[in-house]
Amino acid sequence: MAVLEGSIYHAGGRSLFQPQRWVEKYVPETDEWLVQANMSVARRGLGLCVLPGEDGAPDRLFAAGGQDADPLKTVEFFNPTSQEWRQVAPMGQKRVNFGFAALGGHLYVTGGWDGYKVLETCEKYYPDRDEWVEIAQLPAPLCLHQSGVLEGRLYVVGGFQGLPGGQGSDVVVDLESMQGWSTQILSFDPDQGMWKEEPISLRTPRSDHGMVELDGRLVVLGGYNGVDRLSCVESFGVGDTETLVEEHLTLPMPARNFAAAVLRPHSPSQSAP
């Protein structure tokens, strides 16, 4: 889920156990969902992100990776004016359930699953030359996490560090405990090109959770801790020594594998012609 030109976009996913190509957008002014042009391929477990335009260029909605019959590394972007999806350079690796975020005019993908193992690799997309470049790896393999941006740094929050033994993973976890489900918060400085483990961590392990940036904080919602679905919400900002429990934002029911977004005031004059 991502916000483009004042509307919330949802793409792909799974219905009746089949990955889907469909795309919809929510228009808050009329309180309705409108069908948009389908992606070129069906994707579940994909990344969806808006790359802000520069020098008057329009913002673009990117869909990356995910899984159809097999994991994908293809990437495409959507033009809401022409209602068309256009392919760009593929990622270097196939990725499902990975982190995807925009920072400083570039796209970043982190970790994920390639169909055989959990990944620690990360890539950066240069739109001016339509190229993906591998950057510093995560400290350990990670999937089902979330990526977000605060004050010019990329954050990776929570996630799952492995798959059950016998499914091609390098990491074996105990399915009767929370081992393998992460409380870790990592940050990446694009100038230094290095990952740093932050001194704070989540209060509870989370994977498959939602996360949004709101008022200078990353708000982490719901998810799964290896035992239970979660309804609790916590947040953090740069320089915090511990996360803040957001009781007033507690989800109405425990949830995992969902999307969250924040709608902000939008000026039509900023839209593409």
C-alpha positions, 0 to 999 in steps of 0.5 A: 500500500502506498500514497500517490497524489492524495490517493491510497493505492493497493496492488497485487496480493492473493485471492483464492490462493492465487497471486493477483495483478489487480490495482485499486486506489482509494479516493478520500474525497468521494470515499470510494475505491476505483479499479486501476490498470492491472500490473503486467504480472501477478504479485503477492508479497511484493514491494510497493513504494512511491518515488518522488519526482525531481525537477518537476517530474511526477511522482511514480508508483513502483511495484517490485518483486513478489511471487507469482508461480515463482519469486520475481525480480521484475520491477515496474512503475505506474503512470496514473495519467495514462493508466499504464505500467512500464517495466524498468530494470529488474533487481539483481535477486528475486525477492518476496516479503522484503523491505522497500523504501524511497530515500534521496531520489533512490529506491532501496530493497532489503532482505526478503526470501528468494524461494530457497533462503532468507536474504541479507542482500540489499540493493539501491535503484538509480532511476537516472540510469535505470540500474540496481546496485548492490549495497552493504548487506544486512547483519543477518538474513531477514524477511517479513520486516518493514522499511521506513525513513526518518531524517535521511536514514533508512530504517529496517524494523523487526522481521523474521530471521529464518524459515522452518528447517527443511525448507531450504533456509540457512536459519532454523527456528523453534516454531513453539517459541519466539526465537527467530522473530526479531525485535531489532531496529537497524539504520542505514546511512546512505552517505557512509554506506553502512548499517548500524544496530540501533540502541533501542529495540521493539518491545515485542518481536514482530514480523509481517507487521505494518509501519508508517511514518507519522509526525516524525516517528515510525509507528509499528502496528500489529504483526506476528511474534511466532506465537500470536497475532498482535494488536499492539502498536509502538513507535520511535523517533530518532534519538529515542532510548525506548519505543513508546507504547501507542495504546490509543492506536491499538488495532481493533483486532490482532492482525498480520500480513496487512498494509497501512498508510497515512494520508496527508493534505495534497495539493492538486497543483503538484499532480502530473499534467 
